[in-house]
Amino acid sequence: MKLNDLLKQKRLASNLTQEQLAEKIYVSPKTISNWERGKTFPDIESLINLSQLYHLSLDNLLVKGSGIVNDYKDKEQLAELSRNKLFQFFGPTMSSTILFIFLFLNEFIPQVLPQQFQVGLGIQIILLAAMLFNVVSAVYIRLKGREIKAKISAN
């Protein structure tokens, strides 16, 4: 059973409202709502309070394979990917754009570039490989984020 379902089941079995439970464990009713909908997870202090209130073992709550640990890991991964979303997408995109402009100028309008910036075919191939790597990494990050989101929503 998923943590959010278990928390809701135990609260209802204890005949508590979200507001009453929130008062007992010193969090807001909105926090309880988010836990029960699976939007967020309780922190360790709240998990301890919940386990004592509901007479549940933390070992049983957080046992590997129960889904709770996996949910935490998935949401952690998604948070990590989301943290620097702007940098992760625009960094590779901007650097690839700059490399493309540089290669375009070097190949088709070489007189625009100073002599020291004009490069041969070998360097052009290396720059193209760097551009390709940037684009592939940006696409991979986006796909990985979608995969984790789909996995979380399927659970």
N, C-alpha and C positions, 0 to 999 in steps of 0.2 A: 504494500500500500504506500502511496506517495505521502510525503510529509504533510502537504497541505490538506489532503483528505483526512489523514489521521488526526490532525489538530482540530479540524472542524467536528469530526465524529466525537472526539473526547470532550470538546466544549459543550456540544449538544447533550451528550450523555451526562454531563455534570450539571445540566440545566442552567448554564451561564449564557448571558448575552455577550456580545463582543465587548461592550462597554464594561461589564462586570469583570470579565477576564483581563481586560487592559488595566483596570485598577489594581487587580491582584498581583500582576507581574510588572507593573510600573512602565507600561508602554501606552501609546495612543490607540484608540479603537481603529483608526485607519491602518495602523501597523498590523493589527490582528486581521483585518480584512485583507490586506496584501498577502499575509502569510497563507490565509485560507484559500485565496485565489491562485496561489503559486507564483505571484509576481515577485515576492521577495522571500528570504528565509530568515528565521530567527537567528540572532547572534548567539554566541555560546552561553552568555549569561542568561538570556531568555530561554534557551533550550534547557538549561539546568533548572530554572524556575518552573518551566512547563513539566519537566520530568518529575519534579517533586510534587507539583500540584495534582498531576494525573496518575501518580504512582507508576511511572514508566521508567525503565532502565535506559540510561543514555547509550549503553552498549547495544541494546536492541534497536534504539532509534537510529544509530549511526553505523550499523553493521554494513560492511562492504557488501555490495550486491543487492542491498535493500532498495536501491534506487535513489535514496537520499544523498548518499555520497556522490553518486554519478550526476545527480541534478546539480549539486554544488559545483562539481568540476565543470560541467557544461556551462553553467552560468558564469563561472569564473573565467573560462575561456572566452566567452562572448564579451564579458566586461573588458577583458584585456584587449581584444580586437577593437572594441568600440572606443577605448580610451583615447587613442591617437588616430581616430578615423580620418581627420583632416590631413594629418601628416602622411598617413599610410596611402591615401589615394592621391593627393595632390603632389606629394614628394616625387614619386615615380613619374607621374604625368608631366609635371613641370620639367623635370630633368630630361625626360624623353623628348619633350617639345624643344627644349634648348639644343639638345644634341641633333635633332632633326633639322632645325634651322641652320645650325653650324654646318652639317653635312650638305644641305641643300646649297648654301652659299659657296661652300668649298668646291662643289662639283659643277654647279651651273653658273655661278657669278663669282669666280675666284678673285676678280679684280677688286671686289668690295672688301675682302679680307686682307689684313696686312700679311706680308710674306711669312712671318714667323707662325701664323695661324693656319697656313695652308698645309694640309697633310696628304700623305700618300694613301694608296689603296689599303695597305695593311692596317693603318690606323683607322681608316674608314670602316673596315670590317669589324674591328674591335669596338668602335663606337656604336655600330649597328647592333652588335651582340649585347652591349650594355643597354641600349634602348629596348631591345626585345626582352631582356631580363626584367627591366623596370615594368614593362607592360604586363608580362606574365605574373610578376609578383603582385601587382595591384589587382589583377583579375582573381588570382588565387585567394587573396585576403577577402575580397568581396564574396567569393563563392563559399569560403570556409565559414564566414559569418552567417550566410544564408543557411548553410547546412546545420550549423549549431542551433539557429533559431527554429528551423523546422523540427529538429530533434527535441528541443525543449517544448514546443507547442504540441508535438505528437504525444509527449508524456502527459 
